[in-house]
Amino acid sequence: MSEGFTLWFTGLSGAGKSTLAGMAAEELRRRGYRVEVLDGDEVRTNLSKGLGFSKEDRDTNIRRIGYVCKLLARNGVVAIAAAISPYREVRDEVRGQHERFFEAYIECPLDTLVERDVKGLYKKALAGELKGFTGVSDPYEPPLNHELTIITSRETPQESLTRLLGSLEERGYISRHGAKR
C-alpha cells in the first residue's frame, strides 16, 4: 500500500483551491492512489456545522480538517484539504501533527478574485456591506514555509496541476508510475 499524506491547499476565496483539489484527486485516483477531498465549504456544512467565522471558530474548523486528514493519511490515503485557512499559526500547528504534509499556497490577486466572483461577495465586502470577509475586512496570512506557490491568474488550471504533480513527484510524495500495491 502506498504511503498516505496530506495535501493542503490554502488561499483566498475564489483563488482556485477547490478546482485544483478536484483535478489533483482525479489524477491521483487515475494513478491508483486512494484519495479523499475535504473541501472547506462541505466541511462547514457537515463536520463543522454551527461554527461561525470568529477567529476561534475558524481555527477550530481548520483543526478539525487537519485531524481528519491526519487519520486518513496514516491509513494510506492522500487527504486533500481545500480550505481558506487564513491564519498561519493554526496551519503550522496542523502541519506539525502530520508525518507527511505538503502545503500549496494558491495565490491570486484581488482584482482577479473580484472578476471571478460569481456570488458577488468581494464586491459586497469591498463596499463594506459584508463584514469579516477574509482578504478584505478580515486578515489572510500567506504561508512562509510552504512547499509550492501556484499563482492561478498566471497559468491555466492544467498548467497548475502539472506543476503541482511535478513537485509532489520531486519530493517523493507520489510516483510518476502510480501507487505501490
ABEGO torsion letter per residue (X at the ends): XBBBBBBBBBEBBGAGAAAAAAAAAAAAAAAGBBBBBBBAAAAAAAAABGBBABAAAAAAAAAAAAAAAAAAAAAGBBBBBBBAGABAAAAAAAAAABABBBBBBBBBBAAAAAAABAAGAAAAAAAGABBGBBGAABBBBBBAABABBBBAAABBAAAAAAAAAAAAAAAGABBAAEBBX
